[in-house]
Structure formats: C-alpha cells, structure tokens
Amino acid sequence: MKILCLADEETKALWDYYDAKRVEGVDLIISCGDLSAAYLEFLVTMTNKPLLYVPGNHDQRYVDHPPGGCINIDGKIHEFNGVRFLGLGGSMKYKDGPYMYTENQMMRRLMGLYPSIMFYNGFDVLVTHAPAKGYGDMNDLPHQGFDCFNKVLKVYEPDYMLHGHVHKTYSSSFERERIHESGTKIINAFESFVLEIDENRYRDNKSIRNFFK
C-alpha cells in the first residue's frame, strides 16, 4: 500500500503546479492537519483516492467547513484494506480553540477510545497532529508533544505513528523519521511524504468487528 502523508504546508507540486507523477500509484492519502480544506478537496478530486484526516491546531475553519469528500478520523479508528488507523488531532493547549488539549484532556480522549481499540483488537497506525513528547517536539508549550502518546505506543506497539505540527523550518534538528522505544516508526509528515507498507501482513488482523461481516 502506498500512502501519501501530508501536514502543515501545502506542497506546490501537488496544488499550484499539480504533477500527477507525484501521486502515481498512491492508494490512500492521510492529512495530519493544518492544511487548507480546499487543498484536501483538490487532492481527493484529482486522485480519486480516499483521504483520511485529523485536524490541526489551526484548523478552526473545519468546524463549520470540513474538507468535502474526505474522511475525518479524529477520535476514532478507521480500517482501510485491513490496516487500522487511529486518529487524534489537535495540539497542546496554549490558547482557547476547538482543537487544543491539555495533557489530561488528551489522555481522557485516549481512554474514551478504549472500547474501539478493543473492538478492532488494536491498531496499526496512529495518526496525530502533535508529536509524542520527546520525539520530534520542541520546548515551547505550543509545540510540546503529548506524553500520553508515548504511553499508548508502549501498550499497543503500532507499526507507525504519523504526525505534523513541528515544521522543518522551525528547527535545525528536524528529522523525518524516528524510532520510538516501543519499536514504532514515527514519521513527521511535514509538506509531503510517501509511505509504503506491506498490507498483506495486516490481512489476518483479528477483531470483534470481523465476526459481524
């Protein structure tokens, strides 16, 4: 499965100067937040591929005008070709806003997802806007990561975590990929990144959901 991952800044080669070669073979698009709804709508129209997204801290406009034709996975699990994606948008709360959370608030969101995680017997990819604390975040409050993300990675050990929020232009220590102590590969999707995974290894995922098919 070929996944086009996006976050934070629109890529000109995918919008202003759209190049179909950049999306050749893509099966799925995932937005990790802080992108124009028009940009996401354009991509889902041009590629005719499903687009999953979580909102970023600057996506207040999504409240009244969510990206048309796209699938909001914030606070839920979405399965695509056997791969289970868990979405948690938003950032650390540094002002009032619809997608701002304290550490405790984000932890409660995760706890509320426990029934869904049990229903799907875990998840394979964690999709967030903010990073996990200590893994590509920064010291200032707006760009700090959530420690509860570390906890959920340690418990469920998903194969991947996709996030945005920390721009390449913010820090000279920017790294596209990191490995979490749980073994999860963490990817900062700033602008765009193509992730290729072997979906065949997920076809035997066992979940309560499968008993109802």
C-alpha positions in Angstrom: 0.0 0.0 0.0 1.3 3.4 -1.0 0.3 6.2 1.3 0.7 9.9 0.6 1.2 11.6 4.0 0.7 15.4 4.3 0.9 18.1 7.1 1.2 21.8 7.8 2.2 23.3 4.5 0.7 22.7 1.0 3.1 21.2 -1.5 3.2 23.3 -4.7 3.9 20.3 -6.8 0.6 18.9 -5.6 -1.5 22.0 -5.9 -0.2 25.1 -7.7 1.8 23.1 -10.2 0.0 19.8 -9.9 2.1 16.9 -11.1 0.2 13.6 -11.4 3.5 11.7 -11.3 3.8 12.7 -7.6 0.7 10.7 -6.8 1.2 7.8 -9.2 0.4 4.5 -7.5 -1.0 6.2 -4.4 -3.7 4.1 -2.7 -4.5 6.4 0.2 -3.9 10.0 1.4 -3.6 11.0 5.0 -3.5 14.5 6.3 -2.0 15.2 9.8 -3.6 18.6 10.0 -3.1 22.4 9.4 -3.9 22.2 5.7 -6.4 24.1 3.7 -9.7 22.3 3.2 -9.6 23.4 -0.5 -6.2 21.7 -0.8 -7.5 18.4 0.6 -10.6 18.6 -1.6 -8.5 19.2 -4.7 -6.3 16.2 -4.0 -9.2 13.8 -3.3 -10.8 15.0 -6.6 -7.7 14.8 -8.7 -6.6 11.4 -7.4 -10.0 9.8 -6.8 -8.4 8.1 -3.8 -9.7 8.1 -0.2 -8.3 10.8 2.1 -8.3 10.4 5.9 -7.5 13.4 8.1 -7.2 14.7 11.6 -7.5 18.5 12.4 -4.5 20.6 13.4 -4.5 23.4 16.0 -5.0 26.0 13.2 -8.0 24.1 11.6 -10.8 26.0 13.3 -12.4 26.5 9.9 -13.0 22.8 9.8 -15.7 23.2 12.4 -18.1 24.9 10.0 -16.5 23.9 6.7 -14.8 20.4 6.9 -13.0 19.2 3.8 -15.6 17.8 1.4 -15.2 14.3 0.2 -12.6 13.5 2.9 -13.0 11.2 6.0 -12.4 12.7 9.5 -10.8 10.0 11.7 -10.3 12.3 14.7 -11.3 10.3 17.8 -12.0 7.1 16.0 -10.5 4.1 14.2 -10.8 3.7 10.5 -9.9 0.5 8.7 -8.6 0.6 5.1 -7.6 -2.6 3.3 -7.2 -4.3 6.7 -4.9 -1.6 8.1 -6.3 0.1 11.2 -5.8 3.8 11.6 -6.4 5.6 14.9 -6.8 9.4 14.7 -6.2 12.0 17.3 -6.0 15.6 16.1 -5.1 18.8 17.9 -2.1 20.2 19.8 -1.1 21.1 23.3 -3.4 23.8 24.6 -1.7 27.2 24.6 -4.9 29.3 24.0 -8.6 28.7 23.5 -9.6 26.8 20.4 -11.6 23.7 19.2 -8.5 21.6 18.7 -6.5 22.5 21.8 -6.0 20.0 24.7 -4.1 19.8 27.9 -2.2 16.6 28.6 -5.0 15.4 30.9 -7.7 16.2 28.2 -5.8 14.2 25.6 -5.4 11.3 28.0 -9.1 11.3 28.6 -9.7 11.2 24.8 -7.4 8.2 24.6 -9.2 6.5 27.4 -12.5 7.1 25.6 -11.2 5.2 22.7 -10.5 2.0 24.7 -13.8 0.3 23.6 -13.0 1.0 19.9 -9.4 -0.3 20.3 -10.7 -3.4 21.9 -13.3 -3.8 19.2 -10.6 -3.6 16.5 -8.1 -5.6 18.6 -5.6 -2.8 18.5 -4.5 -0.5 15.7 -1.6 -0.4 13.2 -1.1 3.3 12.5 -1.5 6.2 15.0 -2.4 9.4 13.1 -2.0 12.7 15.1 -1.2 16.3 14.6 1.1 16.8 17.5 4.1 14.6 18.2 4.8 12.4 21.1 6.7 14.1 23.9 10.4 13.7 23.4 10.1 12.5 19.8 10.4 15.5 17.5 8.7 18.0 19.6 10.0 21.4 20.9 10.4 23.0 24.3 7.9 25.8 23.9 4.3 24.9 25.0 2.6 25.3 21.6 5.0 22.7 20.1 5.3 20.3 23.0 4.3 16.7 22.4 1.8 14.6 24.4 3.3 12.1 26.9 0.1 10.0 26.7 1.1 9.3 23.1 4.2 7.6 24.5 2.1 5.5 26.8 -0.3 4.3 24.0 2.6 3.4 21.8 4.2 1.4 24.5 1.0 -0.5 25.3 -0.2 -1.2 21.7 3.0 -1.0 19.7 1.6 0.1 16.4 3.9 -0.1 13.4 3.7 3.6 12.6 2.9 7.0 14.0 2.3 9.8 11.6 2.2 13.4 12.8 2.9 17.0 11.8 2.9 20.3 13.8 6.7 20.7 14.0 7.8 22.3 10.7 11.1 21.6 9.1 11.7 25.4 9.1 11.2 25.6 12.9 14.2 23.5 13.9 17.6 22.6 12.6 17.2 19.3 14.4 14.2 18.3 12.2 14.1 14.6 11.5 11.7 13.0 9.1 11.8 9.5 10.7 12.4 8.4 14.3 12.1 5.1 16.1 10.2 5.1 19.3 11.3 2.9 22.2 8.3 0.7 21.6 9.6 0.0 18.1 7.0 2.2 16.4 8.4 4.1 13.4 7.5 7.8 13.8 7.2 9.9 10.7 6.8 13.7 10.5 4.6 14.3 7.5 5.6 17.9 7.1 4.6 19.0 3.5 4.5 15.5 2.0 6.0 12.1 2.4 5.3 8.8 0.7 5.0 5.8 3.0 4.9 2.3 1.5 3.7 -0.6 3.7 3.0 -4.3 3.0 -0.7 -4.5 3.5 -0.6 -8.3 3.2 0.8 -8.6 6.7 -2.4 -7.0 8.0 -4.9 -9.2 6.3 -5.1 -11.5 9.2 -5.9 -8.8 11.7 -8.4 -10.4 14.2 -11.1 -8.1 15.6 -14.5 -8.4 17.0 -15.7 -6.4 14.0 -14.8 -9.3 11.7 -17.3 -11.6 13.4 -20.1 -9.3 12.1 -19.0 -9.3 8.5 
